[in-house]
Amino acid sequence: MKWIRKGMEVTLHRDTRFSTPVMCHPVRVSLQRRRRDTIWARHLFFLLRNWTGNVTMVGDKERCSVGALLLNEMIAGLGSSSTTQ
């Protein structure tokens, strides 16, 4: 599972900190608390930065909301070659 595909369920670490709408293929992301997820998230972000579409968070409404925001901003950052804050 190195590549994320449409409708694929990915686990992200909610420990991310972002909040902006993301643009990537319709990917289902389920937030879970795991250290592994952090790395997964990074890979996901890099892959998503070249995608276009919407990201659907799956799982707890609260977690999904937060995760979606995080993922969104993370992607937004990747979109800009150099954006640091």
The first five atom37 places (N, CA, C, CB, O) and aatype in JSON, in Angstrom:
{
  "aatype": [12, 11, 17, 9, 1, 11, 7, 12, 6, 19, 16, 10, 8, 1, 3, 16, 1, 13, 15, 16, 14, 19, 12, 4, 8, 14, 19, 1, 19, 15, 10, 5, 1, 1, 1, 1, 3, 16, 9, 17, 0, 1, 8, 10, 13, 13, 10, 10, 1, 2, 17, 16, 7, 2, 19, 16, 12, 19, 7, 3, 11, 6, 1, 4, 15, 19, 7, 0, 10, 10, 10, 2, 6, 12, 9, 0, 7, 10, 7, 15, 15, 15, 16, 16, 5],
  "atom_mask": [
    [1, 1, 1, 1, 1],
    [1, 1, 1, 1, 1],
    [1, 1, 1, 1, 1],
    [1, 1, 1, 1, 1],
    [1, 1, 1, 1, 1],
    [1, 1, 1, 1, 1],
    [1, 1, 1, 0, 1],
    [1, 1, 1, 1, 1],
    [1, 1, 1, 1, 1],
    [1, 1, 1, 1, 1],
    [1, 1, 1, 1, 1],
    [1, 1, 1, 1, 1],
    [1, 1, 1, 1, 1],
    [1, 1, 1, 1, 1],
    [1, 1, 1, 1, 1],
    [1, 1, 1, 1, 1],
    [1, 1, 1, 1, 1],
    [1, 1, 1, 1, 1],
    [1, 1, 1, 1, 1],
    [1, 1, 1, 1, 1],
    [1, 1, 1, 1, 1],
    [1, 1, 1, 1, 1],
    [1, 1, 1, 1, 1],
    [1, 1, 1, 1, 1],
    [1, 1, 1, 1, 1],
    [1, 1, 1, 1, 1],
    [1, 1, 1, 1, 1],
    [1, 1, 1, 1, 1],
    [1, 1, 1, 1, 1],
    [1, 1, 1, 1, 1],
    [1, 1, 1, 1, 1],
    [1, 1, 1, 1, 1],
    [1, 1, 1, 1, 1],
    [1, 1, 1, 1, 1],
    [1, 1, 1, 1, 1],
    [1, 1, 1, 1, 1],
    [1, 1, 1, 1, 1],
    [1, 1, 1, 1, 1],
    [1, 1, 1, 1, 1],
    [1, 1, 1, 1, 1],
    [1, 1, 1, 1, 1],
    [1, 1, 1, 1, 1],
    [1, 1, 1, 1, 1],
    [1, 1, 1, 1, 1],
    [1, 1, 1, 1, 1],
    [1, 1, 1, 1, 1],
    [1, 1, 1, 1, 1],
    [1, 1, 1, 1, 1],
    [1, 1, 1, 1, 1],
    [1, 1, 1, 1, 1],
    [1, 1, 1, 1, 1],
    [1, 1, 1, 1, 1],
    [1, 1, 1, 0, 1],
    [1, 1, 1, 1, 1],
    [1, 1, 1, 1, 1],
    [1, 1, 1, 1, 1],
    [1, 1, 1, 1, 1],
    [1, 1, 1, 1, 1],
    [1, 1, 1, 0, 1],
    [1, 1, 1, 1, 1],
    [1, 1, 1, 1, 1],
    [1, 1, 1, 1, 1],
    [1, 1, 1, 1, 1],
    [1, 1, 1, 1, 1],
    [1, 1, 1, 1, 1],
    [1, 1, 1, 1, 1],
    [1, 1, 1, 0, 1],
    [1, 1, 1, 1, 1],
    [1, 1, 1, 1, 1],
    [1, 1, 1, 1, 1],
    [1, 1, 1, 1, 1],
    [1, 1, 1, 1, 1],
    [1, 1, 1, 1, 1],
    [1, 1, 1, 1, 1],
    [1, 1, 1, 1, 1],
    [1, 1, 1, 1, 1],
    [1, 1, 1, 0, 1],
    [1, 1, 1, 1, 1],
    [1, 1, 1, 0, 1],
    [1, 1, 1, 1, 1],
    [1, 1, 1, 1, 1],
    [1, 1, 1, 1, 1],
    [1, 1, 1, 1, 1],
    [1, 1, 1, 1, 1],
    [1, 1, 1, 1, 1]
  ],
  "atom_positions": [
    [[0.84, -1.2, 0.0], [0.0, 0.0, 0.0], [0.87, 1.24, 0.0], [-0.95, 0.01, 1.22], [0.92, 1.97, 1.0]],
    [[1.54, 1.49, -1.07], [2.39, 2.68, -1.12], [1.71, 3.79, -1.89], [3.75, 2.35, -1.77], [2.0, 4.97, -1.7]],
    [[0.8, 3.41, -2.76], [0.11, 4.42, -3.56], [-1.34, 4.54, -3.14], [0.2, 4.09, -5.05], [-1.97, 3.54, -2.8]],
    [[-1.86, 5.76, -3.16], [-3.25, 5.98, -2.78], [-4.11, 6.08, -4.03], [-3.41, 7.25, -1.9], [-3.76, 6.81, -4.95]],
    [[-5.19, 5.38, -4.07], [-6.05, 5.43, -5.24], [-7.43, 5.96, -4.89], [-6.17, 4.05, -5.88], [-7.75, 6.15, -3.72]],
    [[-8.22, 6.2, -5.91], [-9.57, 6.72, -5.67], [-10.33, 5.79, -4.74], [-10.34, 6.88, -7.01], [-10.25, 4.57, -4.86]],
    [[-11.05, 6.38, -3.81], [-11.84, 5.57, -2.89], [-11.01, 4.73, -1.94], [0.0, 0.0, 0.0], [-11.57, 3.95, -1.17]],
    [[-9.71, 4.87, -1.99], [-8.88, 4.08, -1.09], [-8.95, 4.66, 0.32], [-7.42, 4.04, -1.59], [-9.04, 5.87, 0.49]],
    [[-8.91, 3.8, 1.31], [-8.98, 4.28, 2.67], [-7.58, 4.43, 3.24], [-9.81, 3.33, 3.54], [-6.82, 3.46, 3.31]],
    [[-7.25, 5.62, 3.64], [-5.91, 5.87, 4.18], [-6.01, 6.31, 5.63], [-5.17, 6.94, 3.34], [-6.97, 6.98, 6.02]],
    [[-5.02, 5.95, 6.42], [-5.04, 6.35, 7.82], [-4.09, 7.52, 8.04], [-4.66, 5.18, 8.74], [-2.91, 7.44, 7.71]],
    [[-4.61, 8.59, 8.6], [-3.76, 9.75, 8.85], [-3.67, 10.01, 10.35], [-4.3, 11.0, 8.12], [-4.59, 9.69, 11.1]],
    [[-2.57, 10.57, 10.76], [-2.41, 10.87, 12.17], [-3.07, 12.21, 12.44], [-0.9, 10.89, 12.59], [-2.74, 13.19, 11.77]],
    [[-3.97, 12.28, 13.37], [-4.68, 13.54, 13.62], [-3.74, 14.56, 14.25], [-5.9, 13.31, 14.54], [-4.13, 15.7, 14.51]],
    [[-2.5, 14.16, 14.5], [-1.52, 15.07, 15.1], [-1.04, 16.09, 14.07], [-0.32, 14.29, 15.66], [-0.1, 16.84, 14.34]],
    [[-1.66, 16.13, 12.91], [-1.23, 17.08, 11.89], [-1.75, 18.46, 12.25], [-1.73, 16.66, 10.49], [-2.64, 18.57, 13.09]],
    [[-1.22, 19.49, 11.66], [-1.72, 20.83, 12.0], [-1.85, 21.67, 10.74], [-0.78, 21.53, 13.01], [-0.9, 22.34, 10.32]],
    [[-3.01, 21.63, 10.15], [-3.26, 22.41, 8.94], [-4.75, 22.71, 8.88], [-2.79, 21.65, 7.66], [-5.5, 22.16, 9.68]],
    [[-5.18, 23.55, 8.0], [-6.62, 23.81, 7.89], [-6.94, 24.62, 6.65], [-7.13, 24.56, 9.14], [-7.08, 25.84, 6.7]],
    [[-7.03, 23.94, 5.54], [-7.36, 24.62, 4.29], [-7.96, 23.6, 3.34], [-6.11, 25.31, 3.66], [-7.65, 22.42, 3.46]],
    [[-8.79, 24.01, 2.42], [-9.39, 23.04, 1.51], [-8.35, 22.4, 0.61], [-10.47, 23.7, 0.66], [-7.51, 23.1, 0.04]],
    [[-8.38, 21.1, 0.48], [-7.38, 20.42, -0.33], [-7.9, 20.03, -1.7], [-6.89, 19.18, 0.38], [-9.12, 20.0, -1.91]],
    [[-7.01, 19.75, -2.61], [-7.44, 19.34, -3.95], [-6.72, 18.06, -4.33], [-7.17, 20.46, -4.99], [-5.53, 18.09, -4.64]],
    [[-7.42, 16.96, -4.3], [-6.8, 15.72, -4.71], [-7.88, 14.76, -5.14], [-5.95, 15.11, -3.56], [-9.06, 14.97, -4.87]],
    [[-7.49, 13.72, -5.81], [-8.49, 12.76, -6.29], [-9.38, 12.32, -5.14], [-7.8, 11.54, -6.95], [-8.95, 12.33, -3.99]],
    [[-10.61, 11.93, -5.43], [-11.51, 11.48, -4.37], [-10.86, 10.35, -3.59], [-12.87, 11.03, -4.96], [-10.93, 9.19, -3.99]],
    [[-10.26, 10.68, -2.51], [-9.6, 9.66, -1.68], [-10.28, 9.6, -0.33], [-8.09, 9.96, -1.52], [-10.56, 10.63, 0.28]],
    [[-10.53, 8.41, 0.14], [-11.16, 8.27, 1.44], [-10.08, 8.18, 2.49], [-12.09, 7.03, 1.5], [-9.21, 7.31, 2.43]],
    [[-10.13, 9.08, 3.44], [-9.1, 9.07, 4.48], [-9.73, 8.83, 5.84], [-8.31, 10.39, 4.48], [-10.63, 9.57, 6.25]],
    [[-9.28, 7.84, 6.52], [-9.82, 7.56, 7.85], [-8.76, 7.91, 8.88], [-10.25, 6.05, 7.99], [-7.64, 7.39, 8.84]],
    [[-9.1, 8.79, 9.78], [-8.13, 9.21, 10.79], [-8.02, 8.19, 11.92], [-8.51, 10.57, 11.36], [-9.03, 7.69, 12.42]],
    [[-6.83, 7.9, 12.32], [-6.61, 6.98, 13.43], [-5.38, 7.44, 14.19], [-6.45, 5.52, 12.93], [-4.48, 8.06, 13.61]],
    [[-5.34, 7.14, 15.46], [-4.16, 7.56, 16.24], [-3.08, 6.49, 16.14], [-4.54, 7.81, 17.73], [-3.18, 5.43, 16.75]],
    [[-2.07, 6.77, 15.39], [-0.96, 5.82, 15.26], [0.28, 6.57, 14.84], [-1.28, 4.68, 14.24], [0.2, 7.51, 14.05]],
    [[1.41, 6.18, 15.34], [2.64, 6.88, 14.98], [2.93, 6.64, 13.51], [3.84, 6.42, 15.86], [3.44, 7.51, 12.81]],
    [[2.6, 5.47, 13.05], [2.84, 5.12, 11.65], [2.1, 6.11, 10.74], [2.38, 3.67, 11.36], [2.64, 6.55, 9.73]],
    [[0.88, 6.43, 11.13], [0.07, 7.32, 10.31], [0.8, 8.61, 9.97], [-1.23, 7.63, 11.02], [0.63, 9.17, 8.89]],
    [[1.62, 9.08, 10.9], [2.33, 10.33, 10.63], [3.13, 10.21, 9.34], [3.26, 10.69, 11.81], [3.06, 11.08, 8.47]],
    [[3.88, 9.14, 9.22], [4.68, 8.94, 8.01], [3.75, 8.77, 6.82], [5.61, 7.71, 8.15], [3.96, 9.35, 5.75]],
    [[2.72, 7.97, 7.02], [1.76, 7.74, 5.95], [1.24, 9.08, 5.45], [0.59, 6.85, 6.42], [1.18, 9.33, 4.25]],
    [[0.89, 9.92, 6.39], [0.35, 11.23, 6.04], [1.33, 11.97, 5.16], [0.04, 12.05, 7.31], [0.95, 12.52, 4.13]],
    [[2.57, 11.97, 5.53], [3.59, 12.68, 4.73], [3.57, 12.16, 3.3], [5.0, 12.5, 5.35], [3.49, 12.94, 2.36]],
    [[3.64, 10.88, 3.15], [3.63, 10.31, 1.8], [2.35, 10.71, 1.08], [3.74, 8.76, 1.86], [2.37, 11.08, -0.1]],
    [[1.25, 10.64, 1.8], [-0.04, 10.99, 1.21], [0.0, 12.42, 0.69], [-1.17, 10.82, 2.24], [-0.43, 12.69, -0.42]],
    [[0.52, 13.31, 1.5], [0.58, 14.71, 1.1], [1.38, 14.86, -0.19], [1.21, 15.56, 2.21], [0.94, 15.53, -1.11]],
    [[2.52, 14.23, -0.25], [3.35, 14.35, -1.44], [2.62, 13.82, -2.66], [4.67, 13.59, -1.25], [2.7, 14.39, -3.75]],
    [[1.9, 12.73, -2.47], [1.17, 12.15, -3.6], [0.02, 13.06, -4.0], [0.65, 10.75, -3.25], [-0.24, 13.27, -5.18]],
    [[-0.66, 13.6, -3.0], [-1.82, 14.44, -3.28], [-1.45, 15.75, -3.95], [-2.56, 14.72, -2.0], [-2.23, 16.29, -4.73]],
    [[-0.29, 16.26, -3.67], [0.05, 17.57, -4.22], [-0.04, 17.57, -5.74], [1.47, 17.99, -3.78], [-0.13, 18.63, -6.36]],
    [[-0.02, 16.41, -6.34], [-0.13, 16.33, -7.8], [-1.53, 15.93, -8.24], [0.89, 15.35, -8.36], [-1.78, 15.7, -9.43]],
    [[-2.43, 15.84, -7.29], [-3.78, 15.43, -7.62], [-4.73, 16.6, -7.7], [-4.28, 14.43, -6.62], [-4.39, 17.72, -7.32]],
    [[-5.95, 16.34, -8.21], [-6.96, 17.4, -8.28], [-8.32, 16.79, -8.01], [-6.93, 18.11, -9.68], [-8.67, 15.77, -8.61]],
    [[-9.06, 17.37, -7.14], [-10.36, 16.81, -6.81], [-10.73, 17.12, -5.38], [0.0, 0.0, 0.0], [-10.41, 18.19, -4.87]],
    [[-11.39, 16.2, -4.73], [-11.79, 16.42, -3.35], [-11.31, 15.29, -2.44], [-13.31, 16.55, -3.26], [-11.11, 14.16, -2.89]],
    [[-11.14, 15.62, -1.19], [-10.71, 14.61, -0.23], [-11.86, 14.32, 0.72], [-9.44, 15.07, 0.56], [-12.43, 15.23, 1.32]],
    [[-12.2, 13.08, 0.85], [-13.31, 12.73, 1.74], [-12.78, 12.06, 3.0], [-14.31, 11.81, 1.02], [-12.12, 11.03, 2.92]],
    [[-13.06, 12.64, 4.13], [-12.6, 12.06, 5.37], [-13.62, 11.04, 5.85], [-12.35, 13.15, 6.45], [-14.82, 11.31, 5.84]],
    [[-13.16, 9.88, 6.27], [-14.09, 8.84, 6.73], [-13.78, 8.48, 8.17], [-14.0, 7.6, 5.83], [-12.62, 8.33, 8.54]],
    [[-14.8, 8.33, 8.99], [-14.57, 7.97, 10.38], [-15.32, 8.91, 11.31], [0.0, 0.0, 0.0], [-16.39, 9.41, 10.95]],
    [[-14.78, 9.15, 12.49], [-15.44, 10.05, 13.44], [-15.65, 11.41, 12.81], [-14.63, 10.18, 14.73], [-14.75, 11.95, 12.17]],
    [[-16.82, 11.95, 12.98], [-17.09, 13.28, 12.41], [-16.05, 14.27, 12.9], [-18.51, 13.76, 12.76], [-15.48, 15.02, 12.11]],
    [[-15.81, 14.27, 14.2], [-14.84, 15.21, 14.76], [-13.47, 14.99, 14.15], [-14.78, 15.06, 16.29], [-12.85, 15.92, 13.64]],
    [[-13.01, 13.78, 14.21], [-11.69, 13.48, 13.67], [-11.63, 13.85, 12.2], [-11.33, 11.99, 13.86], [-10.68, 14.48, 11.74]],
    [[-12.65, 13.44, 11.47], [-12.67, 13.72, 10.04], [-12.55, 15.21, 9.79], [-13.96, 13.17, 9.4], [-11.75, 15.64, 8.95]],
    [[-13.33, 15.99, 10.5], [-13.31, 17.44, 10.31], [-11.89, 17.96, 10.51], [-14.28, 18.14, 11.28], [-11.35, 18.67, 9.66]],
    [[-11.31, 17.61, 11.63], [-9.96, 18.07, 11.92], [-8.99, 17.55, 10.88], [-9.53, 17.62, 13.32], [-8.23, 18.32, 10.3]],
    [[-9.03, 16.27, 10.66], [-8.12, 15.67, 9.69], [-8.24, 16.33, 8.33], [0.0, 0.0, 0.0], [-7.24, 16.63, 7.69]],
    [[-9.46, 16.54, 7.9], [-9.68, 17.15, 6.58], [-8.98, 18.5, 6.53], [-11.18, 17.3, 6.28], [-8.29, 18.81, 5.56]],
    [[-9.17, 19.28, 7.56], [-8.56, 20.6, 7.59], [-7.04, 20.46, 7.52], [-8.98, 21.38, 8.85], [-6.38, 21.14, 6.74]],
    [[-6.52, 19.6, 8.34], [-5.07, 19.41, 8.37], [-4.57, 19.01, 6.99], [-4.67, 18.36, 9.41], [-3.67, 19.63, 6.43]],
    [[-5.17, 17.99, 6.47], [-4.77, 17.48, 5.16], [-4.87, 18.58, 4.12], [-5.62, 16.27, 4.75], [-3.99, 18.75, 3.27]],
    [[-5.96, 19.31, 4.19], [-6.17, 20.39, 3.22], [-5.02, 21.39, 3.23], [-7.48, 21.1, 3.5], [-4.42, 21.67, 2.19]],
    [[-4.73, 21.91, 4.4], [-3.67, 22.92, 4.45], [-2.34, 22.3, 4.05], [-3.58, 23.53, 5.86], [-1.54, 22.92, 3.34]],
    [[-2.12, 21.08, 4.5], [-0.86, 20.41, 4.17], [-0.71, 20.37, 2.67], [-0.82, 18.97, 4.77], [0.35, 20.68, 2.14]],
    [[-1.76, 20.0, 1.99], [-1.72, 19.93, 0.53], [-1.47, 21.31, -0.03], [-3.03, 19.34, -0.04], [-0.67, 21.48, -0.94]],
    [[-2.16, 22.28, 0.52], [-2.01, 23.65, 0.04], [-0.54, 24.04, 0.13], [-2.9, 24.64, 0.86], [0.0, 24.65, -0.8]],
    [[0.09, 23.69, 1.23], [1.5, 24.02, 1.4], [2.33, 23.35, 0.33], [0.0, 0.0, 0.0], [3.25, 23.96, -0.22]],
    [[2.03, 22.1, 0.04], [2.79, 21.38, -0.98], [2.59, 22.05, -2.32], [2.36, 19.9, -1.04], [3.51, 22.11, -3.13]],
    [[1.39, 22.55, -2.55], [1.11, 23.21, -3.82], [2.1, 24.33, -4.07], [0.0, 0.0, 0.0], [2.59, 24.51, -5.18]],
    [[2.39, 25.09, -3.02], [3.36, 26.18, -3.18], [4.76, 25.64, -2.99], [3.07, 27.34, -2.17], [5.08, 25.04, -1.96]],
    [[5.59, 25.83, -3.97], [6.96, 25.29, -3.89], [7.58, 25.63, -2.55], [7.83, 25.85, -5.03], [8.2, 24.76, -1.92]],
    [[7.43, 26.87, -2.11], [8.05, 27.24, -0.83], [7.07, 28.03, 0.01], [9.34, 28.07, -1.07], [6.82, 29.21, -0.22]],
    [[6.51, 27.35, 1.0], [5.57, 28.03, 1.9], [5.86, 27.53, 3.3], [4.07, 27.77, 1.49], [5.51, 26.4, 3.65]],
    [[6.47, 28.35, 4.09], [6.81, 27.91, 5.45], [6.22, 28.87, 6.47], [8.32, 27.81, 5.64], [6.23, 30.08, 6.3]],
    [[5.7, 28.28, 7.55], [5.13, 29.13, 8.59], [5.31, 28.45, 9.91], [3.65, 29.43, 8.34], [4.91, 28.98, 10.94]]
  ]
}
